[in-house]
Amino acid sequence: MWDFLRQINEQGVTIILTTHYLEEAELLCKNIAIIDNGLIVENTTIKALLSKLDKETFILDLKTHRLSQLRLRVINLLWTTHTIEVEVANRKA
């Protein structure tokens, strides 16, 4: 489904996506509106919204990434069998 949405969006179709996951919106959207109790509390670009965050989380597939390649100020790590979740400080913080 995500591939289909990306494909039709690239053809110029506007998509209104409802999600609770910023990661999904980040992959598919250029602009974002956040609604809280029926009120729009944020209406901006993904880039502008992400710049307001004080940290970011990356999930790396250990089969394709080497830890030695990371050049990040790490706050927290969560390990699983095949992945590592890396929480880093926002570069502006």
C-alpha positions as CSV (number, residue, x, y, z in Angstrom):
1,M,0.0,0.0,0.0
2,W,2.8,2.5,0.9
3,D,4.5,1.9,-2.5
4,F,1.2,2.6,-4.2
5,L,0.7,5.8,-2.2
6,R,4.2,7.0,-3.0
7,Q,3.7,6.2,-6.7
8,I,0.5,8.2,-7.1
9,N,1.8,11.0,-5.0
10,E,4.8,11.3,-7.3
11,Q,2.3,11.6,-10.2
12,G,0.9,14.7,-8.5
13,V,-2.0,13.3,-6.5
14,T,-2.5,15.0,-3.1
15,I,-3.0,12.4,-0.3
16,I,-4.5,13.2,3.0
17,L,-3.0,10.7,5.5
18,T,-4.2,10.1,9.0
19,T,-1.6,8.5,11.3
20,H,-0.4,8.5,14.8
21,Y,3.2,7.7,13.6
22,L,5.4,10.6,12.7
23,E,7.7,8.1,10.9
24,E,5.0,7.3,8.4
25,A,4.2,11.0,7.8
26,E,7.9,11.7,7.4
27,L,8.3,9.1,4.6
28,L,5.2,10.2,2.6
29,C,4.5,13.9,3.3
30,K,6.1,17.3,2.7
31,N,3.6,19.1,4.9
32,I,2.0,18.1,8.2
33,A,-0.9,19.3,10.3
34,I,-1.2,18.0,13.9
35,I,-4.7,17.9,15.3
36,D,-5.4,17.8,19.1
37,N,-9.0,17.5,20.3
38,G,-10.2,18.8,17.0
39,L,-7.9,21.8,16.8
40,I,-5.0,22.2,14.5
41,V,-2.1,22.8,16.8
42,E,0.7,22.6,14.2
43,N,0.6,23.2,10.4
44,T,4.0,23.2,8.9
45,T,6.5,21.3,6.8
46,I,8.0,18.0,8.0
47,K,11.4,19.6,8.0
48,A,10.3,22.6,10.2
49,L,8.5,20.2,12.6
50,L,11.5,17.9,12.9
51,S,13.8,20.9,13.6
52,K,11.8,21.6,16.8
53,L,12.5,18.2,18.3
54,D,15.3,17.9,20.8
55,K,16.1,14.3,19.8
56,E,15.6,11.8,17.0
57,T,15.4,8.0,16.9
58,F,16.9,5.9,14.2
59,I,16.4,2.1,13.8
60,L,19.3,0.5,11.9
61,D,19.3,-2.9,10.3
62,L,22.6,-4.4,11.6
63,K,22.8,-6.5,8.4
64,T,23.3,-3.4,6.3
65,H,24.8,-0.8,8.7
66,R,28.1,-0.7,10.6
67,L,28.2,0.9,14.0
68,S,31.5,2.4,13.1
69,Q,29.7,4.5,10.5
70,L,27.7,6.4,13.1
71,R,28.8,9.9,13.7
72,L,26.1,10.9,16.2
73,R,25.8,12.0,19.8
74,V,24.0,9.0,21.2
75,I,21.5,9.5,24.1
76,N,20.1,6.0,24.3
77,L,20.4,2.5,22.7
78,L,17.9,-0.3,22.4
79,W,19.2,-3.6,21.1
80,T,17.3,-6.4,19.6
81,T,18.5,-9.5,17.8
82,H,18.9,-7.9,14.4
83,T,18.4,-4.2,14.9
84,I,19.5,-1.3,17.1
85,E,17.4,1.7,17.9
86,V,19.6,4.8,18.4
87,E,18.3,7.9,20.0
88,V,20.4,11.0,19.3
89,A,20.4,14.6,20.2
90,N,19.1,17.0,17.6
91,R,22.0,18.8,16.0
92,K,20.5,22.1,17.1
93,A,20.3,21.0,20.8
